[in-house]
Amino acid sequence: MGHTARRRVLTRLPAPTTTTPTRLAVISDPHLTRRHRGTWKVLHETEDRLTRALSVARGADVDAICLPGDLTKDGTRRQFEGAFRTLADPPAPLVAVPGNHDVPLPAEWPDDGPGASLYPAEPYPHVETVNGLTVIGLDTASAATDRAGGYLPPEQLDRLERALEATSQSVVLAHHPLGADWTDVEDALPTEPFLVENAAEVIDRLRGHATVVIAGHVHWPIVGRTEGVSEVVAPATCSYPQAMLLVTVAASGTTVELVALASEDERADARRHLHDDPVLDGAYAKLAARAQGRGTSPGSGPPNA
């Protein structure tokens, strides 16, 4: 991989649990493109970071790979085809949901192509069983009226409720976060436009179930909890801090680890690219300073991968 993959525990949660230990790799916001360079998303490194994340997943012997959206830069067929080539030999089954940069999805995929299996035509949520764990994939992007924000329409909410009632332990995968009690970042990141618009309704359906929501979109690792509903936001693989998650569900609960995908020099380069966006530059710089002050910045700590 060209660097030592460093891991640290981001959070431990009491639920979900499984009798058979189950490990998920969460690879969020690759924004894959082979024809663009620069910007705060470090577009010329997107393919390399996705490849590194798949390598980490392979080395961690994961049971499934979760892709919570923005697989592509602009949702073009060319970009999807490039992403599918990179994902052609995954170390574990893939579970994907679309992000705001992926929609509208191409109208038709070849029947035998990876698009048809990653984004099947059946209405969301898509439900997958991984060992004794249920992964429920939501589409928060397609029905949104705001380019950055998310929305879960009533019929998908109803199907979500039925899916939750049919299982005892689950992970809910979505692109847009709910914004559950983000006390550590609420004064730094401009998150309000980037959340699920009807998050309160979603939380109402989730409350009382042994589940955790795993989202992306914000490009920064966040842990939150509101009204008994736990949420973990995955960092982006493309932009600073260039990281992914390993989620291990066992009988004792769920452990979420943050795994760095870039060396110190590569992270410094990504930090320089942040200057292309002065609003995000200030926000992420503030968060990075806090994390480094606590000794918990992505990539800090001893390597144990």
N, C-alpha and C positions, 0 to 999 in steps of 0.2 A: 504493500500500500504506500510505501515511501515515507511512512511516519508510524509512530507507535500509537495505536488506538487506545485512548485513555477513557476509562469509565468511572463514574461515580454515581451513587444512589441519589436520585432526585427526590423520591418520596416512597413511603410504604403505606399501603392502604389495607383496611380490614377486609375489603371485598372488591372484586369477586374472589372466589376460592374454587379450587378444583382438587379432586382426589388424585388425578394424574397431572403432575406438573406440566405446565404448558407455557412456552415462550413465544412471544410475538416480537418481530422487528417492526418498528414504526418509522417509515421513510417518508417524510412530508416535504411538500413544496420544492421538488427538484427544479421546476421551471425549465425543463430540458429544451435546449436548442443547439443546433450545430452550425448556425449561420450568423449568430450575433455575438457581440463582445461587450465587455464593460458593464456599466450601471452598478448600483448597489447590490444587485443580485449576482454579480460576478458571472455573467452569462457564459463566458468562454470556459468556465470550469464546471459547468453544470453536468456534463456527461461524466467527467472524472469523479465528481462527488457522488453521483448516483452509483457508479461502478464500485466505489469504495464502500458505500453503504451496503450494497449487495454482498461484498466480500466480508464485511463484519457479520452480516446475517448468516452467511455460510459458516464462518468460524464459530459462531455462537450456537449452531445447531438448532435454529429456530423451527417452530412448527408451522408458522405462517408469517407472511410479510404483509403488513397493512400499509396502504398508500392513501393517506387522507387528503388527497386533492392537489391541484396545481402540478400535475405531472408534467405539463407542457408550458411553454412561455405564452403562447397565444391560442392554443387549441386548433392549430392547423393540421390537416391530414399528414403533411410532411413531418411535423414535429411528433405527432403520435406514432408514425411509422418509425422514426428514430428512437423514440422511447421503447417501442415494442422490440426493436432489435437489441437494445441494451438489456431488456428484461427477458430475452428469449430463453435463457437457461437459468431460471431462478432456483435458489437452493431450497425453496419451500413454496407451497401454494400462495398465490397472490389474492388479496382482498382489496378492492379499490373503490373509492367514491370520487365523484368529480369535484373540482374546485372552480372558483369563479373564472380562472384563466383557461379552463378546459371546456367551458360551455359557450354556446351550444355544442354538444358532442356531434360529430359527423352523423348524418342521418342513417347511414348504413355501414356496417362492417362486413367484410367477407365472412361467410358462415364458419369457415375453418380458421379464421384469423384470431389473434389474441384480443382484439378489441371487443369481439362478441362475448368472450368469456370474462374480460375485465369489467365491461359495462353492458351487462345483458339487458335485453329489451323489457323484461318484466319490471313492473313498477317498484320503486323503492318503498320500504327498506329491503335490501338484500340480506338474507340470513345465511350464514355459513357456520358449520360446526367444526371446531378445532379441538380434538380430544374431547373433553367434557365441557368445553367452553363454547358459548354461542357468541359469534361476532355479528353485530347488527349494523349494516352500512346504510347511512342516510344520505340523501341528496339535498343539501341545504343551498345549493347554488342555482339550480335550473329555474326555480320559481321566484328567485329574488328580483325585486324591481330596482335595487341599487347595485351598481357594478361591484362594489366592494362588500356589501352586506349580504346576509343570508336570510333565508325564510324557509319554514317547513309548513307546507299547505295542510289543511285539515285532514284530507284523506290519508296523507302520509303519517300524520300524527296518530290517526286511528289504527293504521297498520302497525305502527311502532308499539302502541299499547298492546295489541294482540300478540306481537312477537315477544314482548317482555313477559306477558302472562304465560307464554308457552315454554318458558325456560326458567331455571332457577339461578343461573350465574351467567353474566354476559359482559361483553365490552361493546359499547356503542361508538361507532366510528363515524365522524362527520368532518367536513372541511371547516365550517365556521364555528367558532367557540360560542359557549353560552355566556361567558364572562362571570363565572361563579366566584364572587368574593376575591377579586384580584388585588388584594391590599398591597402587594409588593410592587406592582407596576402601574397602578391606576393613575398615578401622578406623572408618569413618564411616557408611556405609549399612548398614542391617539387611538384607543381601541374602540370607542363607541360606534363609529360607522362600520366596524368590521365584524360585529357580532351577529348572531341569529336574532332577527328582529322580534320574533315572538318567543324569545327564550323562556319567559315565564310559563308559557303553555307547555313547552317541551319539558321543563323541570317538573311541572305538575304531573306529567305522564311518567317520568322516571322515578319520582319520589317513592320510596318504600321497596325498591327493587335492588338486588345485589348486583350492582353494575358500576362501571366507570365510563365516563365519556372521554374519548381521545380525539382531539381536534388538531388542526393546523392553522394555516392562513396568516397568523400573526408573526411567524418567523422567530419566535423567542420561546424558550421553555418556561411554562407557567403551571403552577398547581393551585387549584381553587376548590372550594366546597361551599355549597349553599343549600339550605333546606335538606341536608342529608345526602345531596347528590355530589359526588366527586368528579372533578374534571382535570385532565392533564392536557396541556397544549404542547405539541411537539415543536421543536425548532426546525428551521428550514435546513435542508442539506446544501442549498446553493449559497445563501448569504451568511454573513457573520451572525452567530458563531459557528456555522457549518457543522451540524451535529444531527444525531438521530436518537431514537429511544429503543431500549430493550425492555420489554414488559414481561415479567415472569409471574405467572399465576399458579399458586400452590395451595395446599390445605391450610396454611397459616395466613394466607392473604395474597396481596399483589405488591410486587416490588418493581419500581420503575427506575431504570438506570439511564443516564445521559452518556452518550458515546461521541467523542470528538471525531470528526472526519478530516481534520486538517492539522498540519503542523503549526508551530508557533509563527513561522515566517508566512505561511499561507493565511493564517488568521489575521496577521498584521496587514497583509495585502488586501484582504476582504474588508478590513476596517478602513483602509484608505479609500476604497471604492464607495464606502458609505457617504463620503463627502459629496457625492453626486446628488444626494437628496438631503438638504439641510435640516428638514423637519425630522426625518428618521435618524439622521446622524446625531442630532442632539438627544433624541430619545434613547437610542441604543447605547450611546456613549455613557449616558447616565446609568443605565442598567448595568453595563459592563463594569463601570467603576464600583458600583455597589457590590457586585458579585466578586470582583477581585479583592475588594476590601474585606470581604468575609472569607476569602480563600476558597470560593466555590464557583469560580468562573468555569464555563465549559472548557474541558481539557485540563483543568487543574487537578492536582492530586496524583498519586502514584499510578502508573499504568498497571492494570490487572486484566487486560483483555488477552 
